[in-house]
Amino acid sequence: MNEVFTSLVRVKGDEQHRVISVKSNKQVDRSVFIDFSKVLGRIYVSSPINIGDIICKNILNTGIDIVSTRKIERD
């Protein structure tokens, strides 16, 4: 079964925002959800971030990008 993968990624150096929501730009098989989560658990991003910014390009060589679903402005 295929679904859009959603998760959170940590934000570095921003006191107001600790995490940002992300999703896959394509549907993926549920069997890779745990592997995707392990990769994203090691990633930190810094602000500013816009909706649709690529957080992780071609995750695990699947051809799928992980993009932000929220906007965070730099203070």
PAZAPA-4460 file (N, C-alpha, C; in steps of 0.05 Angstrom, whole numbers, plus 32768, in hexadecimal, padded with zeros to 4 digits):
% residues 75
    n_x    n_y    n_z   ca_x   ca_y   ca_z    c_x    c_y    c_z   seq   type   mol
   8011   7FE8   8000   8000   8000   8000   8012   8019   8000     1      M     A
   800B   802C   7FEF   801B   8045   7FED   800C   805C   7FFA     2      N     A
   801C   806D   8007   8011   8085   8015   8026   809B   8014     3      E     A
   801E   80B3   8018   8031   80C9   801C   803D   80C7   8037     4      V     A
   8057   80C7   8039   8066   80C5   8052   8067   80E0   8060     5      F     A
   8060   80E2   8079   8061   80FB   8088   8072   80F7   80A1     6      T     A
   8080   810C   80A9   8091   8109   80C1   8098   8125   80CB     7      S     A
   80AB   8126   80DE   80B6   813F   80E9   80D4   813E   80E6     8      L     A
   80E0   8156   80E2   80FD   8159   80E1   8104   816F   80F5     9      V     A
   811A   816B   8103   8123   817F   8117   812E   8198   810A    10      R     A
   8128   81AF   8118   8132   81C9   810F   8148   81D1   8121    11      V     A
   815F   81D9   8116   8176   81E1   8125   8177   81FF   8129    12      K     A
   817D   8207   8142   8182   8223   8147   816A   8235   8147    13      G     A
   8152   822A   814C   813A   823B   814D   812B   8234   8167    14      D     A
   812A   8248   8178   811E   8243   8193   80FF   823F   8191    15      E     A
   80F2   824B   817D   80D5   824A   817B   80CC   8230   816E    16      Q     A
   80DC   8226   815C   80D4   820E   814C   80E9   81F8   8150    17      H     A
   80E0   81E2   815C   80F2   81CC   8160   80F1   81B8   8149    18      R     A
   80DA   81B5   813C   80D6   81A2   8126   80C6   81AF   8110    19      V     A
   80C8   81A3   80F8   80B7   81AC   80E2   80AB   8193   80D5    20      I     A
   8093   8195   80CB   8086   817F   80BF   808F   817C   80A2    21      S     A
   8092   8163   8099   809B   815D   807E   808A   8147   8073    22      V     A
   808B   8144   8058   807D   812E   804B   808C   8126   8032    23      K     A
   8086   810F   8027   8092   8106   800E   8083   8113   7FF7    24      S     A
   8091   8118   7FE1   8085   8125   7FCA   8076   8111   7FB8    25      N     A
   8078   80F7   7FBF   806A   80E2   7FB0   8060   80CE   7FC4    26      K     A
   804E   80BD   7FBC   8046   80A7   7FCD   805C   8092   7FCE    27      Q     A
   805F   8086   7FE6   8074   8071   7FEA   8067   8059   7FF7    28      V     A
   8075   8042   7FF4   806B   802A   8000   8070   802B   801E    29      D     A
   805D   8022   802E   805F   8024   804B   8077   8015   8056    30      R     A
   8082   8002   8047   8098   7FF2   8051   80B1   8002   8055    31      S     A
   80B3   801A   8049   80CB   802B   804C   80C7   8041   8060    32      V     A
   80B0   8043   806D   80AB   8058   8080   80C0   8058   8097    33      F     A
   80C7   8041   80A2   80DA   8040   80B8   80F6   8049   80AF    34      I     A
   80FE   8040   8097   8118   8049   808C   8119   8067   8088    35      D     A
   8103   8072   807D   8102   808F   8079   8104   809D   8094    36      F     A
   80F6   8093   80A8   80F7   80A0   80C2   8113   80A0   80CE    37      S     A
   8121   808A   80CA   813D   8089   80D4   814F   809E   80C7    38      K     A
   814C   80A2   80AD   815C   80B6   809F   8154   80D2   80A9    39      V     A
   813B   80D8   80AB   8132   80F2   80B3   8138   80F8   80D0    40      L     A
   813C   80E4   80E1   8143   80E7   80FC   815F   80F2   8100    41      G     A
   8170   80F1   80EB   818B   80FB   80EC   818E   8116   80E0    42      R     A
   8178   8121   80D5   8179   813B   80C7   8170   8152   80D8    43      I     A
   8180   8168   80D6   8178   8181   80E3   8177   8196   80CC    44      Y     A
   8163   81A7   80CD   8161   81BD   80B9   8162   81D7   80C8    45      V     A
   8169   81ED   80BB   8169   8207   80C7   8156   821A   80B8    46      S     A
   814B   822D   80C7   8138   8240   80BB   8148   8255   80AB    47      S     A
   813C   8262   8098   811F   8260   8090   811A   8248   807F    48      P     A
   8101   823F   8081   80F7   8228   8071   80DC   822F   8065    49      I     A
   80D9   822A   804C   80BF   822F   803E   80B1   8215   8039    50      N     A
   8097   8217   8035   8087   8200   802D   8092   81F6   8012    51      I     A
   8097   81DC   8010   80A0   81D0   7FF7   80BE   81CF   7FF5    52      G     A
   80CD   81DB   8008   80EB   81D8   8007   80F2   81BB   800A    53      D     A
   8106   81B2   7FFA   810F   8197   7FFC   8121   8193   8014    54      I     A
   8119   8182   8026   8128   817C   803F   813C   8165   803A    55      I     A
   8133   8151   802B   8145   813A   8024   813E   8132   8008    56      C     A
   8152   8135   7FF6   814E   812F   7FDA   8155   8112   7FD5    57      K     A
   8144   8104   7FC6   8148   80E8   7FBE   814E   80D6   7FD6    58      N     A
   813D   80D7   7FE9   8142   80C8   8002   8145   80AA   7FFC    59      I     A
   815B   809F   8006   8162   8082   8003   8161   807A   7FE6    60      L     A
   8169   808B   7FD4   816A   8086   7FB7   814F   807B   7FAC    61      N     A
   8139   8085   7FB6   811F   807D   7FAD   8113   808F   7F98    62      T     A
   8120   80A7   7F94   8115   80BA   7F81   8100   80CC   7F8E    63      G     A
   80FD   80C9   7FA8   80E8   80D8   7FB7   80F6   80EE   7FC7    64      I     A
   80EB   8106   7FC6   80F5   811C   7FD6   80E3   8120   7FEF    65      D     A
   80F0   8128   8005   80E1   8130   801D   80E0   814E   801D    66      I     A
   80C8   8159   801E   80C4   8176   801D   80B6   8181   8036    67      V     A
   80BC   819A   803C   80AF   81A6   8054   8092   81AD   804E    68      S     A
   8081   81AC   8063   8065   81B2   8060   805E   81CB   8070    69      T     A
   8072   81D9   807A   806D   81F0   808B   8082   8205   8085    70      R     A
   807C   821E   808B   808E   8234   8087   8098   823E   80A2    71      K     A
   80B2   8240   80A5   80BE   824B   80BD   80D0   8262   80B4    72      I     A
   80CB   827A   80BF   80DB   8291   80B9   80F1   8294   80CD    73      E     A
   8107   829F   80C4   811D   82A5   80D6   8117   82BC   80E8    74      R     A
   811D   82BA   8102   8117   82D0   8114   812B   82E6   8111    75      D     A
***
